[in-house]
Amino acid sequence: MNEIPSITAASPEQPSPVQPSPEQQVAFDKKAVNLLGLDRGALEAFFESIGEKKFRATQVMKWIHQLGVTDFQEMNNLSKDLRNRLAENSCIQNLHVTKDMLSADGTRKWLLQLQDGNHIEAVFIPEDDRGTLCVSSQVGCALDCSFCSTGRQGFNRNLRTDEIISQVWLASHLLEEEKKPGRKITNVVMMGMGEPLLNFDNTVSAVRIMMDDFAYGLSKRRVTVSTAGVVPAMDRLGDVIDMRLAVSLHATNDKLRDELVPVNKKYPLKELMAACRRFIDKQNTRSRITFEYVMLDGVNDQPEHARELIKLLKGIPTLMNLIPFNPFEGSGYQTSSRNAVMRFSEILHNAGITTVVRKTRGEDIDAACGQLAGKIEDKSRRHRRFAEPRFGMK
């Protein structure tokens, strides 16, 4: 575990995992507006509500997101009176870093404490040509995917916009403190804990902040929202914002997907694929959908599954990510063999589908895909149902 950089005011040793830090408790008691979670439109409305011009929003966004300033008194292009009023009526409150872990492969994971004592996780994955931050949208996950460690933890609540953006803020500034080349966020994926489209408004607001030129300035090709297939929200997303979409597919027929991704019982594959086509039609630029497919030994990794997949994806501009399953205790699943993954990939490639076999990253710190767990108070009681491995696996 690395030493926690000073800007977090954190220590690996916390007095209790269910108690907010003193800094969080102050902001919680004040019930002040957390400007960290306001996109430009909301921030303009806030300034108008206190009798200020809208352009103050862009000034404050730059201070917060680009310069990392959280003390209003340091914002020297604002009048002293305005700085004092902001300090009285609002705050800039980040999450509290409880653990900061660095993998042997350079992946970095943060365990972040919320005001209510729950914990979520965010992960930075460095690659040769990019640095990807994986961001959480919920405390736990409201879905029940059988191969996902996050899903096994149950569900507590949606994250607020400020709690989503705080992950980006902290990661950005903590990575900057490393002062190492290639350690910069170039891409954000909403693929951490939770189903983003079941937290629709807060997710969209957070994405707007990520893409705002006065905040993080990420292009729409570098921000991706992942969904397990919440069809009505997919349609809404296509209507309100132009960005990348990833779909957690994992199965090629309804019978199997009902077991692996239970939301399929409500929105089966025919409806999901139709929603994907509608999403592409609504985008203003040439785009494609990324499909995530976890490779499970003997479950979904056979040649017949690959051939079913080719038929399923017909007519949809596709990037297919094949993900070796990342084991966790009691999962009941095993990772597909390398030969099975390569055979599956070759069948898709020969059919003209752009296919990538994703490398497992951060496995030594439980930061790989499907391994994020955090520490949550499960309101769903779901974890009690997993005393035995699911789906009849050995």
N, C-alpha and C positions, 0 to 999 in steps of 0.2 A: 504494500500500500504506500502510495506517495504521501508526502507531507501536504496538507491542505494549504493552498496559497492564501495569502493574507486577506484578499478581498472578500472571502467567504465568511470571515470571522468565525470559522468553525474549528472544531477539534474532533478527531476520530473518536474520542471518548465522550459520549453524551450521557447525561445523568439518567435519562429514561427515554426509551424509544417511543413513548406515547405522550410526551410532554412537548409543547412548542418551546422554541428557544425564547429567551427574554426579548430579543428584537422583534420576533414574530408576534409575541403576546402584546407588545405595545401597539403595533399596527392593528392587531385584531381588536384590542380594546377600543381604539380610536374609531374603528369602522370607517376609516378614511378611504377616499377613492384611490385605488392603486393605479397610478398613471402608466405603470408598466404594461397593463393589459388593455389599454385603449388604442385602437387603430386610429388612423388619421381623422376619419369622419367623427368618431366618438370623442377624440381629443379636441377637435374643433368645437364640437357641441359643448364640451365641458368649459372651454374658455369663454364661449359666448354666454354660458350660464352664470359666469362670475363677472360679466361685463368687460371682457377683454376681446381683442381682435382675433380672428381665426388663425392668422399667420403665426401666432404664438405656438400653435400645435407643432409646426415643423421645427421651430427652434428647440422646443423641449424634446421632441423625438430624437433629434440629433444628439442632444446632451445625454439622453438616457441610453440609446441603443448603439450609437456609433462611438461616443466618447466614454461611455460607462460611468457617467456621473449620477450619483444617487442622492447627493446633498444639494438641495435647491439653492443654498447660499453660494455655491460654486458656479452657478449659471449666470455669468457676469454680463450677458447681453439682455438680461431681464432687470427691470427696476427693482430696487430694494423692497418697495411696497408689495410688488407682485410676488417676489420670492417669499416674503413673510406670509402672504395670504395662501400661497401654495403649501407652505409648511404647516399651516393651520388646518387646511381643508383636504389635503391629499398626501400621498406618500409614494415612494418608489420602493416597493418591498419585494425582495427576492426570496426564493426558497433557501433552505439551510442545508449545506452539504454535510452529510453525516459520514460518508465514506467516499474515497477517491481512489480508484483502482486502475492500475496500468498493466495491461497484458504484455506478454513476451513479444507479441507481434505488433505492438504499438497501439492497439485498441485501448481506449480509456473509458471507464464506466464510473458514473456518479450515482450514489444512493442519496436521494434528496428528501428531506423532511418537510411535510406540509404543516400548516397551522394546527390541524386537528390531530397530529401525531402519526398519521399514516405516512408511508414512504413510497416513492416511485423511483424509477431508474431511467437514465438517459445514457446513450452510448455514442462515442465518437470513433469512427472507423476510417483510418488513413489508407489511401491507395496512391498509386503512382501519379494519377492524373486528377485526383479529387480528394476531398475530405468530407465524409458524410456523417451528419448527426442524426441519430435515431431518437425521436422524441415521443414521449408518452402523452396520451390524451385522456385517460381515465385512471382511477385508482383501482387496479385490478382490471377485469374485463367482464362485460355483461354477457358475452358470448361464451360458448362452452366447447371450443375446439379441442378434441380429445388428445392431440399430440403437442399441445402448447402448455408450457409450465405456467405462464401468466394466467391462462384460463383455469388452471387447477386452483389458483389462489382465491377464486371467487371475485366478488365485485363490491365496491363500497360506494363510489360516486363519480360523477364527471369532474374533470379538472376545469377550473376557471381559465379564462384567456390569459390572465397574468401568470398563472401556474404553468401554462404551456410555454409562454414566451420566456419565463424565467429560466427554463432549461437551455434555451438558445443563448440568452444573455450570459448566463454563468459559463457555459461551455466556450463561448466566443472569447470571453475575457480571461478565463483560466488557461485556455490554449495559447493565447497571446503571451501570457506570462512565461510560457515554456521557452519562448524565443528560439524556436527550432524551425527550419524550413519544412514546408509541406504539412504543417500542423495548423491548418486554417479551414474553417467551415466553408465549403463551396456548394454543398447540397444538404437539404434537409428532407428526411422522410418521416412521415407520421406513421411509423411502424413499430413504435414501442409498446408499452402496456396500453391495452384498451382498443376499442373499435371507434375510430375518429368520427365516423358518420352517425354514431349514436350520441355524439356530443357536437352536433352540427354547427350551431351558431358560434360557439367558442372556438371550434376548429377553424372555421372560415375567417373569423376575426383575427386569429393568430396567424394564419397564412397571409392575410393582407399585410400585417406588420412585417412578416418575413420578407415580403416582396416589395415593400415600400422603399423608395430611393432614399428617404430620410431616416430609415432604420437599417435593415440588413441588406437591402438592395439585391436580393436573390431573384434571378429571372424565373419566369413561369416554367421553364424547362428544368429547373433545378430544385423545385419543391414538389414533393409527391405525397399524396394522401392515399393510404392503403385501406381497403375495405374487404371484409369477408363476404360482401354481397348484399348490402342493405339497399335494395333496389330503389325505393322512393327517394332516399337521400342521395343516391347517385344521380338521379334525374335533377334534383334540386341543385346539386353541386355544379352540374353542367350548365345550369341556367345562370348562376351567380358569379362564377369565376372561371378563368381560363388557366388551367394548370395540368400537371400530370396526375394520372390515376393508376394505382396498382390494385390488382384484384387477387386476393388469396384464394386460389382455386382448389388445388390439392386433390382433386378427383375428377373423373371424366364421365361419370354417370350418377344419376340421382341416388341410387341405392347406397353406393359407397360414400358419396358426399354427405348424405343424411347422417352417417355415422361419424365422419371426420369433422364436418363443419355443420352443426345442427341448424344454423340459420337457413340452410338449404331447404329445410322442410317448409319454411314460409315463403322463400323466394327460390324456387328450383332453377336448375341450370338453363332451361329455355328462357325464363324471365330474366335471368342474370345476363345471358349473352345478348339478349335484345337490348337491355339497359346499357351494355358496353357499346353497342353500335350507336345508340342514341347519343351517348356521351361524346363519342368521336365526331359525330355529325355537328355537335354544338360548338366544338372548339374552333377558335379563330385562326389557328395555325396548323400546319401539318403536324399530326400527332399520332401516337400509338399508345396502347395500353400495355403495361407491364403485368404479366401474370406470374404469381408466385406459386411454386409447386414443390412441397416438401416430399422428398423421396423416402418412402417407408418400405422396408424390406418385405417383399411378398404381399404387400397390400395394394400399392398403386404404381408399381414400378415395372410392370411387365410390358412386352411389346404390344399386346392388345390394347393396353391403356394408352400407349403413345399413339396408336392408330385412331382410337376414339377421340383423343385430344385434337388431332389434325382436323377431323370432321367438325368438332365443336367450335374451333377457332376460325373456321372458314369465313373469309370476308372481313376479319377484324385485324387491323394493323397491330402486330404483336411483337413484344419482346418477352421471351419466356425465360424466367429464372428458375433453374432447377436447384433446389436447396437440399443438400444432405441433411438428414434429420440429426438434430443435436440432442443427444440423450439427456434425460433427467430421471431422478429416482422415481420408480413406480410408474413410469410412462406406459409400459407394456409394449413398446415398439422398439424396433432395431433399425439401424441405418442401412440403407441399400448398399450393396457392394459397388465398388468402383466400376466393375464391368457392367453391372446393370444400369448404372447412371449413364455411362458412356454409350451403351447400346440405345438407351432411351433418347439421349441427346442426338445421336446420329440419325435415328428415324425422323425426328422433328426437323433436323437440319436438311435432310434429303427432300423433305416436303416443302422447303422454302421458308421455314419458320426460324427467325433469328433466335438462337438459343444460347444461353450462358449458364455454365455450371458454377454456381457461386462458391467461393472459398469460405470455409468456416473460419470466422475471426473471433478472437476474444473468448474462446471456449474455456481457457484456464481461469477466467474470472466470471464465468457464467454470463457472458455478454453476447453470446451467439444468438442467432434468430430462434425465437421460441423459448429462450431461457430466462427472460427477464421476469423477476418475481416481486421485488420490493418487499415491503412489510405492510400488510393491510389488515384492517378489521373487516372481515368478510361479512357483509350483511345478507348475502345470498345463501349462506350455509352450504355452499356447493362443495367445499373441500371435504365435507363429511361423506360425500358420495364416492370418494376415490380411495377407499380402504384397499380395494383390489384393482389390479390393472384392468383397463377397459378394452373392449373390442375383441376379447378372446385371444389376445396376443400372448406369446410365450414370455 
